[in-house]
Amino acid sequence: MYTGKHARLRPLQPAFIMASTGEAVTYRELEARSNRLAHLFRQRGLKRLDHYSIFMENNSRYLEACGAGERSGLYFTCVNSYLTPGELAYILNNSQSRLLITSLAKLDVAREAMKEAPGIELCIVADGPGESERVVGLAEATAGLPDTPIDDESVGTAMLYSSGTTGRPKGILRPLPEQPPVQQLPIFDFLEKLWRYREGMIYLSPAPLYHSAPQAAVNLTIRSGGTAIIMETFDPERYLQLVEQWGITHTQLVPTMFSRMLKLPEEVRTRYDLSSLEVAIHAAAPCPAQVKEDMIKWWGPIIHEYYGATEGLGFTACDSEQWLAHRGTVGKVLFGDLHILDEDMKPCPTGTAGTVWFKTGSPFEYFNDPERTKEARSADGTMSTVGDVGYVDADGYLYLTDRATFMIISGGVNIYPQECENLLITHPKVADAAVFGVPNADLGEEVKAVIQPMSGIMPGPELEDELIAFCRQSLARQKVPRSIDFEKELPRLPTGKLYKRLLRDRYWGNKTSRIV
């Protein structure tokens, strides 16, 4: 969120506006706030390439929490604001964060997490007072610090976390060149052109700011001299109201948001003037073909799709016309070098599904985890994968059909089932557990658990309620099974490996794609 240039060119223009309250923060004010926080980082001894974390809901202090790191050469980790204390503590420790920025709404969770994260030297409450030497209020901590840039400015960037098949999240570390923050990283130059960002644009952000896509989109809006409207939470009719109210030109959504807007009554959907929209981007989860067709009919050919992992291995994209000509595609490769390979690492014929590999378009590694970095790469180290399965058609368009890792995408949120399985198996009444995604018309997928009870334990609604409550004590709400079924015995191979596909396929029927 580098604001130096536009704080001079358009100091009184809002850099962003909070949707629910109308609170506007100008470029001049965001610049001053970011600079003061950057000075605090240096005062506390944080130097280039050090790490800190942000654990907050969408609020009016989020962008300065990122912007200060982006101009002081730091890696900042934006943490899922729904995590439990134990999950947060793991990320704080694993990222080697020295400082945590949180909010009053999340302070109780942050306090608990810090008991297990001794490396956190300081916790800053962004929107409230402090309570100790280790937990301080942002206003008091930065009072009296300069609102001008630090002397040794250099570009910083987010180090976001992506879960692995083991269920433990892993930090995605990209090389950080030593350059001034006014000069953005190459990946953002690419996205700015692709998404048609421009000076004076008005961007509507309906998603949590801890996600990589909203992070990039809001960042580019502010670098372009636009104004971002930040929704605290998504509501379908409120979203349409905001498009009309602010004359929104650009936006980015996940397919679940499309689905919820399409389910509004016709009189509600047609009540609002959406003619200002120029570009609507969607990603984070595959979009059901019928939902996308209905959105293009409603909004016109302004809908753009892209596919790319947080790791930045490669990138595909398509506009509305390309998608209509290649229904179901996630686009053509624009970044990276795509290969569809079978289990023997041999190229698959056109139209035949295999694992999606990229000759890495943007270098990355999993932070302090060489083993999992190695697992994501080919034997010769030239290609990487996140385990998606798909095929390429004769025109070079990519289609996704499955996830080799059984990752669940529910409402645009990535959920890896191993973490829940590992928890359930610790319950005294559970002999074996399988967790996977099943169809959900609204969210795309929802979390389903299938349990083999211990001998003598009666399956049924009471046990289901008990196990769901057990999961809620330790897992973020998105990871908790919505329902649990019971089997006398789960299918395991002689090697002990759970043959989960046999279970999961029962819930997907005759669908040719396992992605909704």
N, C-alpha and C positions, 0 to 999 in steps of 0.2 A: 504494500500500500504506500508506495513512495509518492509523496505529495509536494516535494520541493518546487518543481517547475510550476505546477498549477496553483500553488499557494501564492506565487508571484503574479501569474497571469489572470487568475480569477479568484482572488482571496475570499470574496463574499458569497461565491456560489456554493451551495451545499455539496459536499463530497458524498454524503449519504443522509438518508432520512429514515427514521424508524417508523414502520408502517402503523403500528397500533397507537403510538403517542403523537406522531408528527414531529418528534424532536429532530431538529436538523443540525448537523455539524458541518461547518464550512471548511473549505480547504485550508484557510488560515488557521482555524482552531485545531483541525486534525494534524496539521504540520507542527503546531506548537506542542500539542499533547504527545505526539510521537517523539519529538526531540527531547522533551523532558524525561520521558521514560527511557530513552536511549542513554541519556546522561546518568540515570539511576543505575542502569545495567553496568556502565563503566565504573560508577562509584562503588558498586558491590563487587567489582573485580571480574566481571564477565568480559572475556576477550573474544576476538574473532574465532569462529568455529566452536565456541561453547554452546551448550544446549539449555533451553528452558521449555516449560510446558504451559499451555493455556487450557483451562478446564472451566468452561462457562456455557450457558445458554446464549442464544443470539441476544445481544444487548448493545448499547451505544458505546461501550468501551472496548468491544472486541477488535475493531479494526486497528486501533492504536496499539493494542497488545501485539498484533502481528507487524504493524508498520515499524515499530521501534526495533524489532529484530531484523527486519528487511534492510534497515539502513545502518546496522551496527555489526554486520557480518556474522550473525548468529543463526543457528538452527533452532527453529521453534516447532514444537509438536502440539498440534491442535487435537485435543483428546475428546472422544465421544462423550457428550455431557450426560449420558445415561448410565455410565459405568458405575459399578459398585466400588466401595473403597479398596477392596483387594485387587480388582482389575486396574484401577487407577494407579495404585502403588506399584504394580508390576511395570507399567509403562514409565512411570517416573524413574524407577530404578534402572530399567533397561536402557532408557534414553540418556542416562547420566545427566538428567536435568538438575541444574543447580538452583533453579528458581521456579516457582509456580504462581501463575496468575489465575485467580478464581473470582467468583461473585458471591454475594450474600446468599443467593438461592442454592449455591453448590458448596457453601463453606463447611457444612456439617460433614459431607462426604470427603472433602479435601482434608479436613482435620484428622479424620480416621485414617485416611490413606497415608498421611504424613507420619503417622506412628510407625509405619512399615517402610518409610522412605527417608532414611536419615540423611541422604545426600541433598535434600531440599534445604538450602540455607535460609531462604526467605519465601514466605507466602504473601502475595499482594492481593488484597481484596479490592477489586476494581471499582465497585460501586458502594462502598461502605467504609466504616472506620476500622482501625486495627484493634487488636486486643492483647498483643504481647510483642516482644522484640522480634519474634520469628514470624508473626502474623500482623502485617501492617496495612493501613489503608492507602490506596493509590494517591489520593489527593495530598495526604500529609507527607507521604514518602517522597513526592516529587515537588512539594512546595519549595519555592526559592531556587529550583534548578533552572538552568537556561532554557529558553524556548527556541534557541538556535541550534544548528547541527553540531554534533560532536566533532572533534578535530580529525578523528581517524575513521570517517565513514567508509563503509564497504558493503557490498550487497550481501544480504542474508536470504535464507529461504526456509520453507517449511520442510520438516522431516516427519511425514505422516506415517501412520501404522497400517499395515495390511496383515490380516491373520493368515496363518498357514494351516496346512492340514493337521498339524499337531494341536491346533486350537490356540497356541500362544501367539499373540501379535508380534510382528516384526517391523522394525523401523526401516523405512526406505531412504537410504542415504545417497544423495547425488553429489558429485564433485561441485565445489563452490569456488569459482574463479575469483581471484583478488581483483575486483573492479568496482568502480563507484556505483552506488545504488541507482543513480539516474539511468544507468545502462542495465536493462533487464536481461534475464537469462534467455538463451536462444529459443527454448521451448515456448516462451511467452510471445516472442516475435511471431512464431509460427501460428499460435492460436489467435492472436490479434487479427491477423489477416484472414484466417479461416472463418472466424466468427463475425467478421465485418464490423468490428468495433470502430467507433469514430468519435471525434470531438462532439460534445453536446448530447451524446446518447443518454437515454434514461433506462437503467437496467432494473428489473424486478427480480429480487433474490428470494425465493420461497423456501429454501432448504437450510438445514443447519450449517453454520459457517465452519464447523470442524471437518466437513467433507472436502475432498480435494477439488471437486468441480466448482462449488461456490467460492472456494478460496481463490481459484484462478480467475473466475469470472468477475468477482468484485474487484480483485486486484487490477485487472486489465481495464475495468470501467474507470477506476480512479486514475490510472496512468494515462488513460485516453482523454481525461478532462470531462468525463460524464458525471452523472449522479446516480447512485445506487439506492434503491428503495429496499429496505431490509424487513422482511416479514419475520416476526418472532416465532410464529408457528404457521403452518399452512392451513388455510380454510378455502375450499373451492370457490364459493361465491365472493368472499372477501378478495381473493386473487383477481377475479374479474373486475370488481369495483376499483381496485388499485390500478389496473391497466387503464381504465377510463379516466380516473381521477388525475393521474400523473402523466398521461400520454406516453405510456411505456413503449419504448422502441425495441428493446432487446430483453430476452429472458432465457432461463435454462431450468428445465424441470426433469422429473423422473416419470416414467410411465404411469405409476400409481396416481399421480396428480392429474394426468390426462383422464384417466378412468373416472376419478371422482368428479371432475368437472363435467364429463359427458353424462353422468348420472343425475345431474341437476335437472329439475323440471325445465321443459322447453321455454316457458315464459321467463325463467331466471336466466337461462343461457343467452337468450336474445335481448335481454334488458340492457346490456352494457355495450358501449361502443369500443370495439377492439381494433379499429382501423389504423391506429398508430403503430401497431406491431410490425416490425420489419424482419426480425429474426427470432425464432423460437427454437432453442437447441434442446435435445434430450439425450440422456446417456444414463450410466450407472446401473441400468438393468435393461434386458431386452424388452421391447415393446410388442405386445400382442398385435398381430397384423390388422385385425379389425379395428382396434382402438386407434391405431395410427391412421388408417384410412378415414375414419370418422373425424379425426382431428384435422386432417388436411382438407376435408370437405368443409369443415366449420371455419377454420382460420385461413384457408388458402395455402398455396405452395410456399410457405415461409418456414416450414419445419425442417430442421437439419438434425441428423443423427450422427453420433460418433461412437467408436469403440476403442478403448485403450485402458490398460491397467494403470493403477497408481504408480507402478514401477517405471512407466514410461518406455516399455519395450518397443512399442510400435503404435500406430494410430491409423484407423480407417474412418472414413466419413462418407456421407452421401446427403444430397439435398432431396427435396420432395420429388422432383421429376425423376431423379435416378432411382429412388426407392420405388416409385410406382411402376417403373419399368423392370425392377428386380425385387418384387415383393418379398419382404422378409429379410433382405440383406442388412448388414450393418456397415456396408460401404466398401470402397476401394482403398487400398493402402496409400497413404499420403506421407507416412513417416515410418522409417524402419523397413525391413526386408522380410516379407512374409513367406513362411513355408508351412505346408500341411504334411505332417510326417506320421507314418505308422509306428507300431511298437518297436520295430527294428530300425527306426530312424531313417526309413526309406520314404521318398516322396510318394504321396497318394495321388492317384489319377484325378483329373478334373471331375468334380461332382462327388468324389468319395471322401467321407469324413475321416479325419485324423486329428491328432493333437496340433493345436495352433502354436507355432514357434515363430519368433522374430529374431533375425540378426539385430542385436540390440541397437535401437535408434538413439537411445539416451543412456549413457553409462549409469549404473546404480549398483549398490550392494546392500545387503541387509545388515543393519548396524550391529557390529560386534557379534556377527553370526555367520562365520565363514562356511559352516556346514550347510545351512539352509540356502546361502547364496549359491553354493556349489550344486545343491539339489535342483535349483531353478534353471540351471544352465546345462547345455549339451556337454558331452564328454570332452570336446575340444575347446569348450569355453566361448565359442563364437555366437551361440544362440541361447535365448531364454524363453521360458514359458511360465504361465500361471495356471496351466492345466485345463484351459478351455478346449473344447472339441468342436470342429467345424469343417466346412469344405469351401472350395472356391469354384464358381461357375466359369463357363467358357469366356465370359467377358471380364473376368478378374474380380468379381464381387464376392466378398466373404459372407458366409452364413454360419451362425453358431447353432449347434444342435444339442450340446450337453456340457457338463462340467466334470472333468475327470476327478476333481477333488471333492465332488458332492457339495460344493459350496451352495448355500441357499441365498437367493437375493429376494428379500422381502421389503417391498416398498422402497427399493433403491438402496437398502442397507445390506452389506455383505455379512453373512453369518456362516461360520464354519462349525459343523456339527460335532466335531471331535471333543470340543471343550465341554459341551453339554453331556455327551456320552461319558466322558471321564468323570463328571460329577455324579451322574445318575448311578453309575456302577458302584459308587461308594455307599449308597443307601442300603441299609441292612436287609431290606425286603426285595432287592433287585439282584437277580442272578446274571443278567446280560441286558445290554441296551443298544439300540440303534436309533439314530436321529438323522432326519433328512427332510427335504422340502417336498411339500405336496401342493397341488393347485389351490390358489385362492384368487377369486375373480377380481378382488380389489387390490390386493398387495402383490399379485403375481405368484408368490409362493408364501406358505406359512410353515412354521416349524412343527414337525410331527415326531413323536417318539413312539417306538415300539419296544415293549419291555417283556422280558422273560422273568416272571416272579420267582423268588426262592421257593423251594419245595415247601408245601404246606401253607403258602400265602395265597389268599383268595383274591383273584383279580376282580376289578369292578370300579364303579364310580368313586368309592371312598378312597381306594388306593390311588386312583388317578389324581384326585384332589390333593392327596398327601404329597405325591411326588412333584406336582406342579408347584405347590407351596415350598417344597424343599429347594427346587431350582431357583425360585424367586429370591431366596435368601442370599444367593451367591452370584447370580448372573444378571446382566442388564436385561431389561424387559423384552427387547427384541429377540434375545436368544432363548427365552423360556418357551417350551413347547405349548402350543395352544390346545393340544389334545394328545392323549396317550391311548394307544391300543395295546393289547396283550396277546402274546403268543406262548405256546407251551415250550417251544425251543426255537431260538434264532438260528438261521442258516450260517454255519461257519465252515470254511474249507479245512482240509486236514492240517494245513499249516497253521490254523488258528485264526486266519484272516476272516473277518466278517464279510459275507457275501451280501452286501447291503442292497445291491441292485434288484435282487429277487424280491425283497420287501418293497422297495420304493416303486417298482414298476406296477405293482398292483393298484397304486393310487393314480397312475397316469394313464391307464387304459390304453387306447389305440393311438394316442398322440405320437406323431412322428418326431416331434421335438420335445425334449425334456425341459425346455425353457419356455415359460409362459410370457 
